[in-house]
Amino acid sequence: MAQIEIRLPKMGESVTEATITNWLKEVGDIIAMDEALVEVATDKVDNELPSEAAGVLVQKLFEKDQVAQVGDVIAIISTDGDTAPVVPKAEPAAVTTVVETAVATHAAISNGGIILDKNSGNGKFISPLVRSIAQKENISMTEIDSIGGTGTGGRVTKKDILSYIDNRKTGGSVAVAVQPAAVVTSSSSVVSNGAAPIVSGGFSFLSNIKEPVVMPNAGDEIIEMDRMRKLIAEHMIMSKHVSPHVTSFVEADVTNIVNWRNKMKKEFEKREGENLTFTPIFMEAIVRAIKDFPMINVSLSGNQIIKRKDINIGMATALPSGNLIVPVIKQADRMNLTGLAKSVNELAKNARDNKLKPEDIQGGTYTVTNVGTFGNVMGTPIINQPQVAILALGAIRKMPAVIETPEGDFIGIRHKMFLSHSYDHRIVDGSLGGQFVRRVADYLEQFDLNREL
């Protein structure tokens, strides 16, 4: 009987595992080559995985909500129509991985009387694989909470817990996670427990705050946060803990841009088959300003500043669910306005259709968010770690303004918008952060009304 092993593919540079969120085929179903077989979710993005062979699905090795590692066999397909389940041949290590990850996500694992639930004491998700390893090594929930996780939002990965075990056996030091350590009373007030300073990235700070427990009132509706919203929440809290945020505001006169776009958008659509929005025009000005101030295009690792070579612009995009995702325009400094417009439109469409690939949301070095889409005039955006700055674009509004001419000043109607620039004050001072956003505004205001496409 010819059988094909379907393995979890590599889905990005830093992605090592994925959660099975939905099987699109059941055992016994016929499946065509490249037909969607299963939906999986990583820390980065949700994806449909296509079948690598045509045949009959004879076995699923992971159930819904279980976590598989990259390279794990997740299904068996028979190419000759035989539907009898067959256990795949695998290396001992691979078999171990399958067995370890075959623990239901929602079930707690008992460890010598200690219950290891799917969520740690500090609210971080613990994968079945990590819980299984902890059980075998008699690691308590308190110890898991103390491990400095390298996953999204500080989540403990397989690599983290194995490193912790090695350090524990050799007596080495173990990184301590930066987590809230407050005591919450029955009245939901927050009480400090005198936590000692915690060192992270070369800087010390206190982390002794925990959110209050909120009790619902009669008639209140309780809505469970979906997976993406939980990841966003963790990422935003982490960013606020890591970076001292400062926001600078500048008002820009974009009348020339509005008039030029109104003149060119039909020609552009006819020639390129694409809509010409304001976003690529703003992106072009931002890229030019980054070239002028390259220390905005950096990341901080401990006490080392990493100056990025490429300019990869992330654009925060609203999904139909209401959540946000940040696809990235890679090497935006190498694109002309037409190329930027096509990239913006393609990524936005793929985001709305849930067709983004893991690599589409990785590698960003600077992020732009358009709060004007929701009618907001300005905002105080949160930095998208590990970047050090983010720019919010406000709504374009018609405003009365003083216009200076050789013949004198007069009042006229101008199109204006606010630019809100949040930056990490550890390495971006007010001078740099303020000059940068002022330079973006200058490029927007100096836009050539007679520019050709």
MARNUDO-859751 format. One record per residue (C-alpha): residue number from 1; x, y, z. Coordinates in pm, 1 decimal. Example, Ala and Ser with C-alpha at 12.3 -4.5 7.8 and 13.67 -1.06 7.14 Angstrom:
+------+----------+----------+----------+
| loro |        x |        y |        z |
+------+----------+----------+----------+
|    1 |   1230.0 |   -450.0 |    780.0 |
|    2 |   1367.0 |   -106.0 |    714.0 |
+------+----------+----------+----------+
END
This chain:
+------+----------+----------+----------+
| loro |        x |        y |        z |
+------+----------+----------+----------+
|    1 |      0.0 |      0.0 |      0.0 |
|    2 |    150.7 |    333.7 |   -107.3 |
|    3 |    142.4 |    590.3 |    169.7 |
|    4 |    247.0 |    951.9 |    188.4 |
|    5 |    346.5 |   1116.4 |    516.2 |
|    6 |    220.1 |   1473.2 |    544.0 |
|    7 |    456.9 |   1671.4 |    764.0 |
|    8 |    417.5 |   2012.1 |    921.4 |
|    9 |    627.0 |   2235.0 |    691.3 |
|   10 |    858.4 |   2514.8 |    795.9 |
|   11 |    644.0 |   2828.4 |    796.4 |
|   12 |    885.7 |   3105.4 |    875.4 |
|   13 |   1229.9 |   3180.9 |   1008.0 |
|   14 |   1136.5 |   3174.0 |   1378.0 |
|   15 |    833.6 |   2943.4 |   1365.2 |
|   16 |    900.9 |   2604.6 |   1527.8 |
|   17 |    550.7 |   2480.1 |   1602.5 |
|   18 |    187.0 |   2524.2 |   1508.5 |
|   19 |   -152.2 |   2449.2 |   1659.6 |
|   20 |   -396.5 |   2237.3 |   1462.5 |
|   21 |   -706.4 |   2458.4 |   1455.0 |
|   22 |   -929.4 |   2264.7 |   1215.2 |
|   23 |   -916.7 |   1951.5 |    999.7 |
|   24 |  -1078.6 |   2021.2 |    663.1 |
|   25 |  -1083.5 |   1650.8 |    574.2 |
|   26 |  -1183.1 |   1346.2 |    780.0 |
|   27 |  -1039.8 |    994.7 |    775.7 |
|   28 |  -1173.6 |    817.6 |    468.6 |
|   29 |  -1220.7 |   1136.3 |    265.9 |
|   30 |  -1074.4 |   1161.9 |    -82.5 |
|   31 |   -838.5 |   1454.2 |   -127.4 |
|   32 |   -682.5 |   1603.6 |   -440.3 |
|   33 |   -328.7 |   1728.8 |   -484.9 |
|   34 |   -290.5 |   2079.9 |   -337.2 |
|   35 |   -641.6 |   2069.0 |   -189.0 |
|   36 |   -664.3 |   2226.2 |    158.3 |
|   37 |   -617.9 |   1954.7 |    421.6 |
|   38 |   -585.6 |   2128.1 |    756.9 |
|   39 |   -586.2 |   2473.4 |    913.9 |
|   40 |   -298.5 |   2556.6 |   1147.1 |
|   41 |   -211.2 |   2859.9 |   1358.2 |
|   42 |    133.6 |   2982.1 |   1453.9 |
|   43 |    244.2 |   3273.2 |   1668.4 |
|   44 |    260.5 |   3472.0 |   1344.0 |
|   45 |    -35.3 |   3386.6 |   1124.1 |
|   46 |   -310.9 |   3132.7 |   1048.1 |
|   47 |   -268.8 |   2914.0 |    739.8 |
|   48 |   -435.5 |   2641.0 |    535.6 |
|   49 |   -195.3 |   2359.1 |    449.4 |
|   50 |   -249.5 |   2190.7 |    110.2 |
|   51 |   -216.4 |   1817.0 |     58.1 |
|   52 |    111.2 |   1706.7 |    -96.3 |
|   53 |    -53.0 |   1406.0 |   -263.6 |
|   54 |   -382.8 |   1288.4 |   -407.7 |
|   55 |   -551.0 |    994.5 |   -237.6 |
|   56 |   -746.6 |    901.6 |     73.5 |
|   57 |   -680.9 |   1039.1 |    422.0 |
|   58 |   -622.1 |    729.5 |    633.1 |
|   59 |   -490.0 |    873.1 |    957.2 |
|   60 |   -469.5 |   1199.0 |   1152.6 |
|   61 |   -188.1 |   1202.5 |   1406.7 |
|   62 |   -291.8 |   1525.5 |   1574.7 |
|   63 |   -633.4 |   1632.4 |   1690.8 |
|   64 |   -780.4 |   1981.9 |   1690.9 |
|   65 |   -605.8 |   2221.9 |   1935.4 |
|   66 |   -296.0 |   2002.6 |   1966.4 |
|   67 |     48.4 |   2147.9 |   1894.7 |
|   68 |    282.4 |   1995.1 |   1635.2 |
|   69 |    647.4 |   2074.8 |   1579.8 |
|   70 |    787.3 |   2161.4 |   1238.8 |
|   71 |    872.7 |   1832.1 |   1066.1 |
|   72 |    621.1 |   1623.1 |   1262.5 |
|   73 |    405.2 |   1382.3 |   1062.2 |
|   74 |     52.2 |   1513.1 |   1105.7 |
|   75 |   -138.2 |   1288.7 |    862.5 |
|   76 |   -109.8 |    982.1 |    635.9 |
|   77 |   -254.8 |    970.1 |    285.5 |
|   78 |   -296.3 |    646.6 |     91.5 |
|   79 |   -249.8 |    686.2 |   -281.3 |
|   80 |   -412.2 |    353.6 |   -376.0 |
|   81 |   -746.2 |    399.2 |   -204.8 |
|   82 |   -677.5 |    182.1 |    100.6 |
|   83 |   -833.5 |    345.1 |    404.4 |
|   84 |   -680.0 |    127.2 |    677.1 |
|   85 |   -494.0 |    340.7 |    931.2 |
|   86 |   -122.2 |    272.1 |    930.8 |
|   87 |    129.7 |    399.5 |   1185.2 |
|   88 |    412.6 |    575.7 |    998.4 |
|   89 |    772.0 |    472.3 |   1033.7 |
|   90 |    973.8 |    738.1 |   1207.9 |
|   91 |   1298.6 |    796.1 |   1385.4 |
|   92 |   1285.0 |    743.8 |   1762.2 |
|   93 |   1303.8 |   1118.3 |   1825.3 |
|   94 |   1015.9 |   1180.8 |   1587.4 |
|   95 |    804.2 |    912.0 |   1754.9 |
|   96 |    873.0 |   1070.1 |   2089.9 |
|   97 |    759.9 |   1407.8 |   1957.0 |
|   98 |    434.8 |   1263.6 |   1822.6 |
|   99 |    360.8 |   1089.7 |   2150.4 |
|  100 |    445.2 |   1396.8 |   2354.6 |
|  101 |    228.5 |   1626.3 |   2146.9 |
|  102 |    -64.3 |   1383.3 |   2142.9 |
|  103 |   -185.7 |   1527.1 |   2473.6 |
|  104 |   -510.5 |   1721.1 |   2446.3 |
|  105 |   -454.5 |   2093.0 |   2482.3 |
|  106 |   -748.4 |   2141.6 |   2714.8 |
|  107 |   -652.8 |   1861.7 |   2949.9 |
|  108 |   -433.4 |   1933.1 |   3251.2 |
|  109 |   -128.2 |   1709.2 |   3308.3 |
|  110 |    -71.9 |   1571.5 |   3655.6 |
|  111 |    285.6 |   1596.2 |   3788.9 |
|  112 |    331.4 |   1422.7 |   4118.8 |
|  113 |     19.1 |   1582.5 |   4261.9 |
|  114 |     86.6 |   1918.7 |   4092.2 |
|  115 |   -152.8 |   2008.4 |   3811.8 |
|  116 |      6.1 |   2159.0 |   3501.6 |
|  117 |   -273.7 |   2333.3 |   3318.1 |
|  118 |   -259.4 |   2471.9 |   2964.5 |
|  119 |   -210.3 |   2821.2 |   3109.5 |
|  120 |     67.3 |   2904.9 |   3354.9 |
|  121 |     16.4 |   3100.3 |   3672.1 |
|  122 |     93.0 |   3423.8 |   3488.1 |
|  123 |   -158.5 |   3351.0 |   3212.6 |
|  124 |     85.4 |   3237.9 |   2940.6 |
|  125 |    -19.4 |   2944.3 |   2723.5 |
|  126 |    185.9 |   2627.5 |   2780.7 |
|  127 |    193.1 |   2387.1 |   2487.2 |
|  128 |    125.9 |   2015.1 |   2542.8 |
|  129 |    487.5 |   1939.1 |   2450.2 |
|  130 |    626.8 |   2175.3 |   2713.8 |
|  131 |    384.9 |   2039.6 |   2975.6 |
|  132 |    482.0 |   1683.9 |   2890.7 |
|  133 |    853.0 |   1763.0 |   2931.0 |
|  134 |    781.2 |   1939.8 |   3260.2 |
|  135 |    593.5 |   1636.9 |   3388.8 |
|  136 |    880.1 |   1400.4 |   3307.0 |
|  137 |   1135.7 |   1629.4 |   3471.8 |
|  138 |    917.6 |   1705.3 |   3779.2 |
|  139 |    908.4 |   2077.7 |   3700.3 |
|  140 |    638.9 |   2264.3 |   3890.8 |
|  141 |    414.8 |   2541.1 |   3758.5 |
|  142 |    610.3 |   2792.0 |   3969.6 |
|  143 |    932.9 |   2690.4 |   3795.8 |
|  144 |    768.9 |   2722.1 |   3453.9 |
|  145 |    655.4 |   3074.7 |   3546.6 |
|  146 |   1016.7 |   3163.3 |   3630.8 |
|  147 |   1155.7 |   3062.8 |   3292.4 |
|  148 |   1229.2 |   3350.7 |   3057.0 |
|  149 |   1028.5 |   3242.0 |   2752.7 |
|  150 |   1146.5 |   3341.8 |   2405.4 |
|  151 |    812.8 |   3275.4 |   2234.9 |
|  152 |    554.9 |   3541.6 |   2152.9 |
|  153 |    459.7 |   3739.0 |   2462.5 |
|  154 |    717.6 |   3553.2 |   2671.9 |
|  155 |    566.7 |   3208.4 |   2607.8 |
|  156 |    792.4 |   2918.1 |   2709.2 |
|  157 |    902.7 |   2707.6 |   2411.5 |
|  158 |   1051.7 |   2358.9 |   2393.7 |
|  159 |   1398.1 |   2512.6 |   2355.4 |
|  160 |   1345.7 |   2728.0 |   2665.7 |
|  161 |   1244.0 |   2443.3 |   2894.7 |
|  162 |   1521.4 |   2211.7 |   2770.7 |
|  163 |   1773.5 |   2489.9 |   2833.6 |
|  164 |   1626.5 |   2536.4 |   3181.8 |
|  165 |   1664.0 |   2163.5 |   3251.5 |
|  166 |   2026.3 |   2164.7 |   3135.4 |
|  167 |   2107.5 |   2466.1 |   3353.5 |
|  168 |   1934.1 |   2308.9 |   3651.0 |
|  169 |   2134.1 |   1988.0 |   3614.6 |
|  170 |   2465.5 |   2172.8 |   3582.8 |
|  171 |   2385.0 |   2427.1 |   3849.1 |
|  172 |   2400.1 |   2716.5 |   3599.3 |
|  173 |   2203.6 |   3036.3 |   3619.0 |
|  174 |   1853.4 |   3047.0 |   3478.2 |
|  175 |   1692.7 |   3351.6 |   3320.5 |
|  176 |   1395.3 |   3480.1 |   3514.7 |
|  177 |   1087.4 |   3582.6 |   3321.8 |
|  178 |    965.1 |   3940.1 |   3346.5 |
|  179 |    615.9 |   3879.9 |   3481.4 |
|  180 |    376.6 |   4066.0 |   3711.2 |
|  181 |    406.0 |   3957.6 |   4072.3 |
|  182 |    134.7 |   4142.8 |   4257.5 |
|  183 |   -109.4 |   3998.3 |   4507.6 |
|  184 |   -475.4 |   4060.5 |   4427.9 |
|  185 |   -711.0 |   4083.8 |   4723.4 |
|  186 |  -1068.8 |   3964.2 |   4723.8 |
|  187 |  -1178.7 |   4323.6 |   4670.5 |
|  188 |   -976.5 |   4325.1 |   4345.5 |
|  189 |   -734.2 |   4591.9 |   4467.9 |
|  190 |   -370.6 |   4553.9 |   4363.4 |
|  191 |   -115.6 |   4515.2 |   4643.3 |
|  192 |    258.9 |   4525.0 |   4584.2 |
|  193 |    452.9 |   4231.0 |   4725.3 |
|  194 |    782.6 |   4416.0 |   4727.3 |
|  195 |    921.0 |   4248.4 |   4417.9 |
|  196 |   1291.0 |   4300.5 |   4356.3 |
|  197 |   1411.4 |   4476.3 |   4040.9 |
|  198 |   1413.7 |   4247.4 |   3739.2 |
|  199 |   1684.7 |   4289.6 |   3478.5 |
|  200 |   1590.7 |   4259.7 |   3111.9 |
|  201 |   1791.6 |   4370.9 |   2809.2 |
|  202 |   2052.4 |   4538.8 |   3028.9 |
|  203 |   1798.8 |   4757.8 |   3211.5 |
|  204 |   1641.4 |   4716.0 |   3556.3 |
|  205 |   1281.4 |   4787.7 |   3645.5 |
|  206 |   1011.8 |   4671.3 |   3884.1 |
|  207 |    741.9 |   4434.8 |   3762.8 |
|  208 |    493.8 |   4398.5 |   4047.0 |
|  209 |    161.8 |   4487.2 |   3889.6 |
|  210 |   -116.4 |   4248.8 |   3801.8 |
|  211 |   -447.5 |   4335.2 |   3644.1 |
|  212 |   -749.7 |   4328.0 |   3879.0 |
|  213 |   -996.8 |   4043.3 |   3883.6 |
|  214 |  -1325.9 |   4178.1 |   3749.8 |
|  215 |  -1651.9 |   4015.7 |   3852.2 |
|  216 |  -1939.8 |   4033.7 |   3601.5 |
|  217 |  -2270.5 |   4182.5 |   3704.7 |
|  218 |  -2608.2 |   4024.6 |   3640.3 |
|  219 |  -2692.2 |   4040.6 |   3272.1 |
|  220 |  -2336.4 |   4109.3 |   3157.7 |
|  221 |  -2216.8 |   3921.4 |   2851.2 |
|  222 |  -1886.8 |   3736.3 |   2880.1 |
|  223 |  -1692.9 |   3709.5 |   2553.9 |
|  224 |  -1389.8 |   3481.8 |   2537.4 |
|  225 |  -1092.5 |   3647.3 |   2365.7 |
|  226 |   -993.6 |   3467.8 |   2047.0 |
|  227 |   -639.1 |   3345.4 |   1993.8 |
|  228 |   -526.3 |   3643.2 |   1786.2 |
|  229 |   -664.0 |   3896.2 |   2033.6 |
|  230 |   -475.5 |   3720.2 |   2315.0 |
|  231 |   -152.2 |   3739.6 |   2115.0 |
|  232 |   -209.6 |   4108.0 |   2038.5 |
|  233 |   -279.4 |   4180.9 |   2405.7 |
|  234 |     37.1 |   4003.3 |   2517.8 |
|  235 |    246.4 |   4181.1 |   2253.9 |
|  236 |    111.7 |   4524.8 |   2348.5 |
|  237 |    169.1 |   4471.2 |   2722.0 |
|  238 |    519.9 |   4346.2 |   2651.9 |
|  239 |    596.0 |   4650.6 |   2437.3 |
|  240 |    479.8 |   4891.7 |   2706.9 |
|  241 |    687.3 |   4707.2 |   2968.3 |
|  242 |    998.6 |   4704.5 |   2748.8 |
|  243 |    995.5 |   5050.5 |   2590.0 |
|  244 |    939.8 |   5390.8 |   2752.7 |
|  245 |    708.2 |   5546.9 |   2495.0 |
|  246 |    722.0 |   5911.2 |   2386.3 |
|  247 |    495.1 |   6055.5 |   2116.6 |
|  248 |    562.2 |   6364.7 |   1903.0 |
|  249 |    292.1 |   6528.7 |   1687.9 |
|  250 |    324.2 |   6728.1 |   1366.3 |
|  251 |     54.2 |   6874.7 |   1142.9 |
|  252 |    115.6 |   6845.6 |    768.5 |
|  253 |    -45.8 |   7028.4 |    478.9 |
|  254 |   -115.6 |   6759.9 |    217.9 |
|  255 |   -320.1 |   6970.2 |    -24.5 |
|  256 |    -81.9 |   6903.9 |   -314.2 |
|  257 |   -102.7 |   6528.5 |   -254.1 |
|  258 |   -484.3 |   6532.2 |   -243.2 |
|  259 |   -508.2 |   6734.2 |   -565.1 |
|  260 |   -243.5 |   6526.5 |   -744.7 |
|  261 |   -408.1 |   6196.8 |   -647.3 |
|  262 |   -749.9 |   6319.8 |   -760.3 |
|  263 |   -592.5 |   6406.5 |  -1096.4 |
|  264 |   -396.5 |   6082.0 |  -1141.6 |
|  265 |   -602.3 |   5803.1 |   -981.9 |
|  266 |   -814.3 |   5721.7 |  -1290.2 |
|  267 |   -509.8 |   5713.2 |  -1515.3 |
|  268 |   -324.7 |   5495.4 |  -1265.8 |
|  269 |   -613.6 |   5249.9 |  -1236.1 |
|  270 |   -648.4 |   5229.4 |  -1614.8 |
|  271 |   -275.9 |   5171.3 |  -1665.3 |
|  272 |   -193.1 |   4947.4 |  -1367.9 |
|  273 |   -528.6 |   4790.0 |  -1283.7 |
|  274 |   -473.1 |   4905.4 |   -924.3 |
|  275 |   -628.7 |   5164.8 |   -696.9 |
|  276 |   -402.2 |   5453.9 |   -604.1 |
|  277 |   -457.1 |   5523.3 |   -234.3 |
|  278 |   -280.1 |   5773.7 |     -9.9 |
|  279 |    -90.6 |   5498.0 |    174.4 |
|  280 |    191.3 |   5437.1 |    -80.3 |
|  281 |    245.5 |   5813.2 |   -110.8 |
|  282 |    288.1 |   5837.6 |    265.9 |
|  283 |    512.1 |   5527.3 |    263.2 |
|  284 |    738.8 |   5691.4 |      6.1 |
|  285 |    784.6 |   5999.2 |    227.1 |
|  286 |    852.2 |   5780.9 |    533.8 |
|  287 |   1118.4 |   5580.3 |    349.2 |
|  288 |   1291.3 |   5900.9 |    240.0 |
|  289 |   1290.1 |   6028.7 |    597.9 |
|  290 |   1434.4 |   5697.8 |    726.3 |
|  291 |   1720.1 |   5736.1 |    480.3 |
|  292 |   1782.1 |   6081.3 |    628.7 |
|  293 |   1759.3 |   5949.3 |    987.4 |
|  294 |   1877.5 |   5583.8 |    976.4 |
|  295 |   1890.6 |   5556.5 |   1357.3 |
|  296 |   1511.5 |   5531.8 |   1351.1 |
|  297 |   1551.2 |   5203.7 |   1159.4 |
|  298 |   1711.2 |   5011.2 |   1445.8 |
|  299 |   1642.4 |   4749.3 |   1714.5 |
|  300 |   1781.3 |   4711.9 |   2065.1 |
|  301 |   1923.7 |   4383.0 |   2195.2 |
|  302 |   2051.9 |   4418.9 |   2549.6 |
|  303 |   2299.7 |   4705.7 |   2532.5 |
|  304 |   2359.7 |   4662.4 |   2159.2 |
|  305 |   2188.4 |   4873.5 |   1893.4 |
|  306 |   2126.8 |   4683.0 |   1569.9 |
|  307 |   2120.8 |   4923.0 |   1274.6 |
|  308 |   1910.8 |   4767.1 |    999.9 |
|  309 |   2038.4 |   4759.9 |    644.0 |
|  310 |   1700.5 |   4710.6 |    477.5 |
|  311 |   1398.7 |   4934.6 |    521.6 |
|  312 |   1102.4 |   4699.6 |    568.7 |
|  313 |    781.6 |   4892.0 |    635.7 |
|  314 |    501.5 |   4720.6 |    827.9 |
|  315 |    150.0 |   4851.3 |    775.2 |
|  316 |   -106.9 |   4779.5 |   1043.9 |
|  317 |   -414.9 |   4636.7 |    871.0 |
|  318 |   -760.5 |   4578.7 |   1016.9 |
|  319 |   -906.5 |   4233.0 |    964.0 |
|  320 |  -1279.3 |   4157.7 |    919.6 |
|  321 |  -1274.3 |   4014.9 |   1274.2 |
|  322 |  -1169.8 |   4353.4 |   1410.4 |
|  323 |   -821.1 |   4232.2 |   1498.5 |
|  324 |   -507.6 |   4389.8 |   1353.6 |
|  325 |   -221.8 |   4231.2 |   1164.3 |
|  326 |     96.8 |   4392.6 |   1030.4 |
|  327 |    207.5 |   4272.6 |    684.9 |
|  328 |    549.2 |   4398.3 |    579.4 |
|  329 |    665.9 |   4565.8 |    257.2 |
|  330 |   1018.4 |   4426.7 |    221.2 |
|  331 |   1296.1 |   4655.3 |     94.6 |
|  332 |   1054.4 |   4942.7 |     47.8 |
|  333 |   1348.5 |   5173.8 |    -23.8 |
|  334 |   1405.0 |   4992.0 |   -353.6 |
|  335 |   1050.6 |   5052.1 |   -483.6 |
|  336 |    907.3 |   5339.7 |   -681.0 |
|  337 |    558.4 |   5473.7 |   -613.9 |
|  338 |    395.6 |   5221.3 |   -847.0 |
|  339 |    573.3 |   4932.2 |   -677.4 |
|  340 |    470.2 |   5057.7 |   -334.3 |
|  341 |    107.8 |   5092.8 |   -448.6 |
|  342 |     99.2 |   4736.4 |   -580.2 |
|  343 |    259.6 |   4597.4 |   -263.6 |
|  344 |     21.3 |   4788.4 |    -37.2 |
|  345 |   -285.3 |   4670.0 |   -230.0 |
|  346 |   -170.8 |   4308.1 |   -248.3 |
|  347 |    -85.0 |   4278.1 |    120.5 |
|  348 |   -405.3 |   4451.6 |    229.6 |
|  349 |   -616.9 |   4219.7 |     12.0 |
|  350 |   -436.6 |   3907.6 |    134.4 |
|  351 |   -485.0 |   4022.9 |    494.0 |
|  352 |   -860.1 |   4069.7 |    443.7 |
|  353 |   -886.1 |   3730.0 |    270.1 |
|  354 |   -675.5 |   3556.2 |    539.1 |
|  355 |   -417.1 |   3457.0 |    277.2 |
|  356 |   -104.3 |   3609.0 |    429.8 |
|  357 |    197.0 |   3381.6 |    452.4 |
|  358 |    417.9 |   3372.9 |    764.9 |
|  359 |    697.4 |   3551.5 |    579.7 |
|  360 |    455.1 |   3834.2 |    488.6 |
|  361 |    440.9 |   3950.3 |    851.0 |
|  362 |    805.8 |   3902.1 |    947.4 |
|  363 |   1112.7 |   4121.1 |    927.0 |
|  364 |    956.9 |   4463.5 |    971.6 |
|  365 |   1193.8 |   4743.4 |   1076.9 |
|  366 |    943.7 |   5032.9 |   1105.0 |
|  367 |    563.6 |   5034.9 |   1127.8 |
|  368 |    290.4 |   5268.3 |   1001.9 |
|  369 |    -69.6 |   5263.0 |   1124.2 |
|  370 |   -350.4 |   5465.8 |    968.4 |
|  371 |   -583.7 |   5581.8 |   1244.9 |
|  372 |   -743.0 |   5820.6 |    996.0 |
|  373 |   -924.1 |   5521.5 |    847.3 |
|  374 |  -1148.3 |   5528.2 |   1155.7 |
|  375 |  -1196.9 |   5904.4 |   1144.0 |
|  376 |   -934.4 |   5974.2 |   1413.3 |
|  377 |   -724.0 |   6287.3 |   1377.8 |
|  378 |   -429.0 |   6156.9 |   1580.8 |
|  379 |   -321.3 |   5873.1 |   1808.5 |
|  380 |    -51.1 |   5743.9 |   2041.6 |
|  381 |     43.1 |   5410.7 |   1880.0 |
|  382 |    228.4 |   5135.8 |   2067.5 |
|  383 |    565.1 |   5032.4 |   1925.2 |
|  384 |    570.4 |   4703.2 |   1736.7 |
|  385 |    859.3 |   4522.7 |   1907.0 |
|  386 |   1146.3 |   4472.8 |   1840.9 |
|  387 |   1126.8 |   4798.0 |   1643.7 |
|  388 |   1184.4 |   5132.5 |   1813.1 |
|  389 |    928.2 |   5360.2 |   1646.9 |
|  390 |    584.0 |   5369.4 |   1484.8 |
|  391 |    397.5 |   5641.3 |   1295.7 |
|  392 |     20.7 |   5697.1 |   1309.1 |
|  393 |   -144.2 |   5875.1 |   1014.7 |
|  394 |   -445.6 |   6087.3 |   1107.2 |
|  395 |   -751.1 |   6168.1 |    900.5 |
|  396 |   -713.1 |   6420.9 |    619.0 |
|  397 |   -945.6 |   6715.5 |    685.4 |
|  398 |  -1029.1 |   7040.9 |    512.9 |
|  399 |   -912.5 |   7319.6 |    742.1 |
|  400 |   -894.2 |   7699.3 |    725.6 |
|  401 |   -528.9 |   7801.9 |    717.5 |
|  402 |   -312.8 |   8109.8 |    676.4 |
|  403 |   -145.6 |   8101.4 |    333.9 |
|  404 |    163.8 |   8316.3 |    286.7 |
|  405 |    223.8 |   8470.0 |    -57.4 |
|  406 |    448.4 |   8749.2 |   -192.1 |
|  407 |    138.0 |   8963.8 |   -211.0 |
|  408 |     51.3 |   8901.4 |    154.4 |
|  409 |   -122.4 |   8649.4 |    376.6 |
|  410 |   -476.4 |   8526.1 |    329.5 |
|  411 |   -706.6 |   8255.4 |    465.9 |
|  412 |   -766.3 |   7953.0 |    244.8 |
|  413 |   -902.4 |   7599.6 |    261.6 |
|  414 |   -625.0 |   7341.6 |    292.3 |
|  415 |   -615.9 |   6964.5 |    338.9 |
|  416 |   -433.1 |   6886.9 |    663.0 |
|  417 |   -349.7 |   6583.6 |    875.8 |
|  418 |   -166.5 |   6502.7 |   1197.2 |
|  419 |    130.0 |   6265.5 |   1214.4 |
|  420 |    179.6 |   6095.6 |   1554.4 |
|  421 |    525.1 |   5946.0 |   1607.6 |
|  422 |    578.3 |   5712.2 |   1906.1 |
|  423 |    935.2 |   5606.6 |   1978.9 |
|  424 |   1145.5 |   5416.0 |   2232.0 |
|  425 |   1307.2 |   5679.7 |   2455.1 |
|  426 |   1583.3 |   5439.5 |   2560.4 |
|  427 |   1760.0 |   5498.7 |   2230.2 |
|  428 |   1553.9 |   5757.7 |   2040.8 |
|  429 |   1567.3 |   6099.1 |   2205.2 |
|  430 |   1312.2 |   6374.9 |   2147.0 |
|  431 |   1545.9 |   6548.1 |   1905.7 |
|  432 |   1570.6 |   6250.7 |   1671.0 |
|  433 |   1208.2 |   6142.0 |   1712.7 |
|  434 |   1080.3 |   6495.8 |   1656.1 |
|  435 |   1308.4 |   6574.9 |   1362.9 |
|  436 |   1213.5 |   6252.1 |   1190.4 |
|  437 |    838.2 |   6311.9 |   1194.0 |
|  438 |    896.2 |   6676.4 |   1092.6 |
|  439 |   1098.1 |   6552.7 |    794.0 |
|  440 |    815.4 |   6319.5 |    689.8 |
|  441 |    577.0 |   6616.5 |    699.9 |
|  442 |    821.5 |   6826.0 |    496.4 |
|  443 |    835.0 |   6563.2 |    221.4 |
|  444 |    454.5 |   6544.8 |    215.6 |
|  445 |    417.7 |   6922.1 |    195.3 |
|  446 |    682.4 |   6950.6 |    -78.2 |
|  447 |    508.0 |   6694.5 |   -300.9 |
|  448 |    533.4 |   6795.9 |   -666.1 |
|  449 |    186.4 |   6870.6 |   -802.2 |
|  450 |    317.5 |   6820.4 |  -1159.2 |
|  451 |    477.6 |   6483.2 |  -1089.1 |
|  452 |    442.3 |   6216.0 |  -1356.1 |
|  453 |    372.6 |   5851.6 |  -1278.0 |
+------+----------+----------+----------+
END
